[in-house]
Amino acid sequence: MKAIEFSDFISKVNSSDVKEVTIRGESLVGEYKSGGKFSTYIPYQYKDLIQNLINNKVFIKTRQPESPAPSLLQVFLTWLPLILLGGIWFFFFRPMHNSNGRAMGFGRSRAQLSDPNKNPTTFSDVEGIDEAKQDLEEIVEFLRDPHRFQKIGGKIPRGVLLVGPPGTGKTLLARAVSGEARVPFFSISGSDFVEMFVGVGASRVRDLFEQAKRQSPCIVFIDEIDAVGRNRGIGVGGGNDEREQTLNQLLVEMDGFSLKEQVIVLAATNRADVLDQALLRPGRFDRQVYVGLPDVGGREKILQLYMKRIKASDDVSCSVLARGTPGFSGADLANLVNEAALLAARNKKKIVGMKDFEESKDKLIMGPKRRSSTLSLKEREIVAVHESGHAIAAFFSKESDPIHKVTIIQRGSALGVVIRIPERDHSSVSKNKLWDDIVVAMAGRAAEEAFFGEGNITTGAASDFRMATRIANKMVREWGMSALSLVAYGGGADADMYNPFAKSEKISEEMMSKIDKEVEKIVTESYAKAKGLIETYRDKVRALADSLLVYETLSGEQVKEIISMGSLSSVPGAAECKPKKKKAARAVRNNEGSESKSSETPSPRPTSTASPQLQEG
């Protein structure tokens, strides 16, 4: 196709050489009578074209012109206003929309729903609290077959309160009930209900129980329920309105269960004494299950359970570890196993040995070693004599617990520690044992005074005095173990910190004076007895202090050998017994019976004689 000028095209039309044309907007395509095609461009000023074509008998065709593709600039300019309007809407109106959505969901429950068929926790995963598991087996049977109870008119408890010290496995036990019964498990913390705005907590309680009723049979578990279930009417001002409304709604919801709704509420707390009485009445939390610290058999089972998760050597004895960890909760034992595994990995071992467990146990009881802090020779002498005084008093006190280890290695805030571990778990403590514990606590200061003179006693006995005073205070005020009275006098150092508005016994000024004198008498007499023991066994204190200066750490058996034989015949593979310079041991003899002329001031950090099974009787 040949493009021609428009004037040539007009000439061809006037000479009758054009057969037909096709007009598409301002472009024209034509065909000659002789054959051949051409194209040209029609100027918009030429208005007589159509008439001229008709006069020369040219066949005319017309087509709709093609619209050209828009450029990027044209597209951008076309959509720019819409983009600006959309941005303005998103910037101003979107936050309002989100806040409305949050406001609508503000009163919804934050409880987490666990599927019992996915990684269920069962009673086989809970050890050391067999009595608590037995109390909850009835709940499991009801959830499995509620009709067996309902057809004879029996009503299962609607609420079960798990009470016990922290770390004993209350939450784990609640999950185990759900896993055994294979029912949904709603878990929420008591603090998740309470918000700054009044009424939100009550709304969340309603939403939680509505969800639970739709999933019936199921378990609702409220952890740390004391955050929302405290006694009403003891707050200051209006700060507790939200918590009290939440508690009121919880009480109403627990009353609203029908016999057809198999929803059981489990709750856990370690502060059952501050809970509102309306929460504990029959029909609500009418059953309490105490989850206490495990005994030696329970600790052994717990250790065996956690041992399955690590690679332990054959020399690890769970029974030995259980006897050496009185007062440990399930969480403490889990931490012990984990610390031992971390220590073994830190030392690039492939398996965890008994030595790792012993070191981890000492770390948890006494604190980590502080090798970076060095003591002068004089300070080491005082610490060695101080700890030897504790050890000798413990050894020759009939009711004192056996010595497990004595060390002058700095651990935590203590410069030295004497660890005493009971041979068995104690459910109660005798008066004689409490007296002996006070004597052992005072023996450290008595040894310092006997060997270095009154002018060189140190501040290292501060924690010993606190422990002795605390025990004596309880003997007089609470346990009736003094010549004063059998009346219990509260409101002392052990007053209820959690409930300052709780009613306390009124004590007259005269009686307070008598109590203080009786406490002082017990501590003073114990100190006199401790001084007598130190003077009687002075040579044994000196021998034990010499050995501590050489080896730093002695086991209970080694302490017994030194007391019996005067020295160690051998040091059989002690973990920390690394001999030091023996001239340090002779320094104790040189300072015996006279005041030291050294100007160095001993470290004020306190030492400790606390046994792991008993801190306050």
KEKOLSE-447813 format. One line per 10 residues: their letters; for each residue z, x, y negated of C-alpha. Coordinates in steps of 0.5 Angstrom, whole numbers, plus 500, padded with zeros to 3 digits. Each point is the difference from the previous one (the first is absolute). Layout:
a> Z:X:Y  ... $
//
This chain:
mkaiefsdfi> 500:500:500  498:503:493  504:499:494  495:498:494  502:499:493  500:493:497  494:501:495  496:502:506  503:494:504  498:495:494 $
skvnssdvke> 493:503:500  499:499:508  503:492:499  495:499:494  494:503:505  502:495:505  501:506:505  507:498:502  501:495:506  508:499:500 $
vtirgeslvg> 506:502:497  508:500:502  505:500:494  507:502:501  503:500:494  497:505:495  496:504:506  494:497:503  496:502:506  493:498:501 $
eyksggkfst> 493:500:504  493:502:498  495:495:502  496:506:503  507:502:504  505:505:498  507:499:497  503:502:493  507:499:497  502:500:492 $
yipyqykdli> 505:498:496  500:494:495  503:501:493  504:494:498  496:499:493  494:498:504  501:492:500  492:498:502  500:504:507  500:494:504 $
qnlinnkvfi> 495:496:496  495:506:500  501:500:508  499:493:500  494:500:496  497:506:504  501:496:507  506:505:502  504:497:506  507:501:498 $
ktrqpespap> 506:501:504  508:501:497  506:502:503  507:501:498  502:507:497  504:504:504  507:502:497  501:507:500  507:503:503  505:501:496 $
sllqvfltwl> 503:507:498  507:502:501  501:500:493  498:493:500  505:498:506  506:503:496  499:497:494  499:493:503  506:501:504  504:504:495 $
plillggiwf> 504:493:497  501:498:507  504:506:502  504:500:494  502:493:501  502:502:507  504:506:498  504:496:494  502:495:505  502:505:506 $
fffrpmhnsn> 504:504:494  504:494:497  500:495:506  501:503:506  507:503:499  502:493:499  497:497:506  503:506:504  507:498:497  499:493:502 $
gramgfgrsr> 498:502:507  507:504:500  504:495:497  497:495:505  502:505:506  507:502:497  504:495:503  497:502:507  504:503:505  499:508:501 $
aqlsdpnknp> 502:499:508  496:504:505  497:497:506  500:504:506  496:498:506  504:501:506  494:502:505  499:506:496  504:506:501  507:495:502 $
ttfsdvegid> 507:503:500  504:498:505  507:501:503  498:506:504  499:503:493  507:499:498  505:504:503  508:501:498  501:493:498  501:496:507 $
eakqdleeiv> 505:495:498  495:498:494  494:499:504  504:496:505  502:495:494  493:500:498  497:498:507  502:493:499  495:500:494  495:503:504 $
eflrdphrfq> 500:495:505  500:494:495  494:502:497  497:501:507  502:493:503  503:496:494  499:493:504  505:503:505  506:500:495  497:494:496 $
kiggkiprgv> 500:495:506  507:500:501  502:500:493  501:507:499  499:503:493  498:507:499  504:504:494  495:500:494  502:506:497  503:507:503 $
llvgppgtgk> 503:505:495  500:507:503  505:504:497  502:507:501  500:507:496  493:503:498  495:503:505  503:497:506  493:496:501  501:493:497 $
tllaravsge> 493:499:498  497:503:507  505:495:504  497:495:496  493:502:501  501:501:507  502:492:501  494:498:497  496:505:505  504:497:506 $
arvpffsisg> 499:493:498  492:502:498  501:495:494  498:502:493  504:504:495  501:499:493  504:506:497  502:500:492  506:504:496  505:496:497 $
sdfvemfvgv> 498:504:493  493:497:501  502:493:498  503:502:494  496:501:493  502:500:493  497:493:499  505:494:502  497:496:506  495:505:503 $
gasrvrdlfe> 505:502:505  501:492:502  492:499:500  499:506:505  506:498:505  496:493:500  494:503:501  503:505:506  503:494:504  493:496:499 $
qakrqspciv> 496:505:503  506:501:505  499:493:502  493:500:501  501:506:505  505:497:504  503:503:504  501:506:496  506:504:498  501:502:492 $
fideidavgr> 504:506:499  503:501:493  502:508:500  506:501:495  502:493:499  506:502:495  495:501:495  499:493:499  506:497:504  506:502:496 $
nrgigvgggn> 505:496:498  498:495:494  504:500:494  502:507:499  495:502:496  500:502:492  496:496:496  494:497:502  497:506:504  501:497:506 $
dereqtlnql> 497:493:499  494:502:504  504:503:506  504:494:501  494:495:499  497:504:506  506:500:504  501:492:499  492:499:502  502:504:506 $
lvemdgfslk> 506:496:502  496:494:499  494:502:504  504:502:506  503:493:500  493:497:500  498:503:507  499:494:505  501:500:508  492:501:500 $
eqvivlaatn> 500:506:496  501:506:504  502:505:494  505:505:501  503:504:494  502:507:501  504:504:495  503:507:499  505:503:496  505:505:500 $
radvldqall> 504:496:494  502:494:504  507:499:496  496:499:493  495:494:503  501:493:498  505:496:504  495:494:500  495:505:503  504:501:506 $
rpgrfdrqvy> 502:493:502  498:497:506  493:497:500  498:506:496  502:507:502  505:498:505  499:506:505  502:507:498  498:506:504  503:506:499 $
vglpdvggre> 495:506:501  505:506:500  500:508:501  498:501:507  505:504:504  499:506:504  496:496:506  496:497:494  498:506:497  498:503:506 $
kilqlymkri> 495:494:501  497:501:493  499:507:501  496:499:506  496:495:497  498:505:494  499:506:505  494:496:503  497:501:493  500:508:500 $
kasddvscsv> 499:506:505  507:502:502  502:506:504  504:499:507  507:503:497  500:494:495  506:495:502  501:493:497  507:500:503  502:506:496 $
largtpgfsg> 497:498:494  503:493:500  507:503:501  499:504:494  497:495:495  506:495:500  499:495:494  492:501:500  496:494:499  493:498:503 $
adlanlvnea> 497:503:494  504:506:500  498:502:507  493:498:499  501:505:494  503:505:504  494:500:505  495:501:494  504:505:497  500:504:507 $
allaarnkkk> 493:499:501  498:502:493  504:507:500  497:501:507  493:500:497  502:504:494  502:505:505  493:500:503  503:497:507  496:496:504 $
ivgmkdfees> 506:496:503  507:498:497  506:503:503  508:499:500  501:505:495  495:496:495  504:494:501  507:504:499  497:503:493  498:493:498 $
kdklimgpkr> 506:497:502  504:505:496  495:499:494  501:493:500  508:500:500  501:506:496  494:501:496  494:505:499  502:507:500  500:504:494 $
rsstlslker> 498:507:501  498:501:493  507:500:497  504:506:502  507:501:499  504:506:498  505:503:506  506:497:496  497:493:501  498:501:507 $
eivavhesgh> 507:502:502  503:494:496  495:495:504  501:503:506  508:500:500  499:493:497  496:497:506  504:504:505  506:496:497  497:494:501 $
aiaaffskes> 498:502:507  507:502:502  503:494:498  495:496:504  501:504:506  508:499:500  500:493:498  501:495:506  496:494:497  494:504:497 $
dpihkvtiiq> 493:500:502  497:506:504  497:505:496  492:500:501  498:506:495  503:504:494  496:504:495  500:503:494  492:499:499  499:496:493 $
rgsalgvvir> 498:493:502  498:495:495  506:501:495  505:503:504  501:507:501  503:499:507  501:495:505  504:498:506  497:495:504  505:495:505 $
iperdhssvs> 496:496:505  505:494:504  499:500:507  499:493:500  499:494:495  506:497:497  500:493:498  507:501:497  504:506:497  507:502:501 $
knklwddivv> 505:502:495  501:506:503  493:502:500  500:498:493  506:505:498  496:505:504  494:499:496  503:501:494  504:506:502  493:503:502 $
amagraaeea> 497:499:493  506:503:497  500:506:504  494:504:497  504:500:493  506:502:504  497:506:503  497:502:493  507:500:497  503:504:507 $
ffgegnittg> 495:506:500  498:501:492  506:497:496  501:494:496  496:503:494  494:501:504  499:493:503  493:497:499  497:493:498  497:500:507 $
aasdfrmatr> 505:495:502  498:495:496  496:495:505  506:502:505  505:497:495  495:494:499  500:498:507  507:501:501  502:496:494  495:494:502 $
iankmvrewg> 503:500:507  507:500:498  498:494:495  498:496:505  506:501:505  504:498:494  496:494:497  496:497:506  503:502:507  507:500:499 $
msalslvayg> 502:507:502  505:502:495  507:499:499  498:496:494  498:493:503  496:496:505  496:496:494  493:502:499  499:502:492  493:499:498 $
ggadadmynp> 496:502:494  501:508:500  494:505:501  497:495:506  499:494:495  494:496:501  495:503:496  495:495:502  504:494:497  504:502:494 $
faksekisee> 502:493:499  503:499:507  507:498:500  505:506:502  507:501:501  505:501:494  504:506:500  506:501:496  501:507:496  506:501:504 $
mmskidkeve> 496:499:506  494:504:498  505:506:498  503:499:507  494:501:504  498:506:496  506:503:502  499:498:507  493:503:500  502:506:497 $
kivtesyaka> 506:501:505  495:500:506  496:505:497  505:504:498  504:500:507  493:501:503  499:506:496  507:503:502  498:499:507  493:504:499 $
kglietyrdk> 504:506:497  504:500:506  495:500:505  496:506:496  507:504:500  501:499:507  493:502:502  498:505:495  498:505:504  495:495:503 $
vraladsllv> 497:498:493  499:507:499  496:501:506  496:494:499  498:502:493  498:507:503  496:497:505  497:495:495  498:506:495  497:504:505 $
yetlsgeqvk> 496:494:504  500:494:494  499:495:505  505:498:506  500:495:505  506:496:503  500:504:506  500:507:496  505:497:496  505:499:506 $
eiismgslss> 498:507:503  502:503:493  507:496:500  501:502:507  498:507:501  500:502:492  493:502:500  493:498:503  499:504:507  492:498:499 $
vpgaaeckpk> 496:496:496  495:496:505  494:498:496  503:497:494  494:497:496  503:502:493  505:506:503  497:506:496  505:506:500  501:502:493 $
kkkaaravrn> 503:506:497  507:501:503  503:503:494  500:493:497  505:498:506  505:505:498  500:498:493  505:494:502  505:504:503  500:504:493 $
negsesksse> 501:494:496  505:497:504  507:498:497  498:503:493  496:497:494  493:503:499  499:504:494  492:498:500  498:496:494  495:496:503 $
tpsprptsta> 501:493:500  498:496:507  495:495:500  502:493:498  496:497:505  505:496:505  500:501:507  500:494:505  504:499:507  497:493:501 $
spqlqeg> 499:498:507  493:496:501  504:494:503  505:499:495  500:501:492  505:495:498  504:498:506 $
//
